[in-house]
Amino acid sequence: MIFDTYLVTINVSPSLEESMVDCLLTFETAQGFSSFPVSAHDHRNQGLSVSEQVTGRQRKMRFQMYIDKDHVPALLDKIKAEFTGTGLHYWIVPVLEHGEI
């Protein structure tokens, strides 16, 4: 099965929210992108405050956008260049279907 559209999900620390917005605006597609706060849970305590270690969660900002297959490499190059060393997590999954009802 060949996929033409992918969903890119990116988690960053809240301090990087505005920088990520600026970065993604340069790749805005017809669908745009969404951002919302999430709680990240991980068994590793590296970089967590004492409070985060006690509660077992860390605040992150999540960004999601639909992107055409041809634009994925350029987006990855840009976020790697701009956010290396920041602890940014991302994943990309194929979209089976999307639309508006």
N, C-alpha and C positions, 0 to 999 in steps of 0.2 A: 504494500500500500504506500503510495506517495502522498506526502502532505505538503500543502502550499502555505499554510498558515500555522504559526506557533504562538503559544502563550509563554511569555517571558515573565518570570517572577523574581523579584530582587528584594532582599531584606538588607536594610542599612540601619546604623544607629541614628537616633533622632537628630543628632547634630549634623548629619549629612543630608537631611531631607531637602533643603533648598538647593544644594549642589546637584542632587540626583534629579530634581525637577528640571533644573536648567539643562542637564545632560539629556534627559529623555525628550524634552521639547524639541531638540534638534532632530529627533527620530520620530516625531509624532506622526502617526498614521491616521487614516480616516476614522478609525475607532478611538483614537486618543489613548490615554492611559488612566489608571486609577491608582490612588494612594490611600493607605489607611494604617492606623496603628495596630500592631499585633504584639503578643507576648511570645517570645522565643524561649523554648525549654531545651536544655542540653545537659547531659551528664558531666560535661567538662566545665570546670569552674574558672578557667583561665580568663582573665580580664573582667570578671564579675565583681561588683561591689559586695560588701558584706550583706547588705540588704537583699541584693539579688540572689546571693547564695542561700540565704535563709528562705526566701519565698520560692526559689526554684524557677524564676522567670526573669527575663530581661526585655525591656521595651525596645521595639524595633519599629521602623516604618517599612511597610511592604508596598511595593510598586508592581503593578501588573499591566501588561500591554500585549495586544495582538500585533504580530509582526510577520510580514511576508518572509518566506524562506530566504530569498535573495538578500534581505537586509540583516539577517542574523549575524554574519561574520563582522560586518561593519559596527554593529552595536556592541558586540563583545570586545572588539578592538578598542572602542572608545571607552567603555566602562573599565576595562583593564588598565588603560593608560591613565585615566583620571582617578581611579579608586584603588590602585595597588596598595596593599598594606593596611587597608581600613577595616578588614574583617567582613567585607561585603559577602553575602551568600546569594547565589542565584541558581535557578534551574529553568530549563526550557523543555516544554512538552508539546507534542503535536496537538492541534485542534481538529477534532473530528467534524465539528459543525459549530457554527455560530450565526446569530442573526438577531433581528429585532422583531418583536411581536406587538 
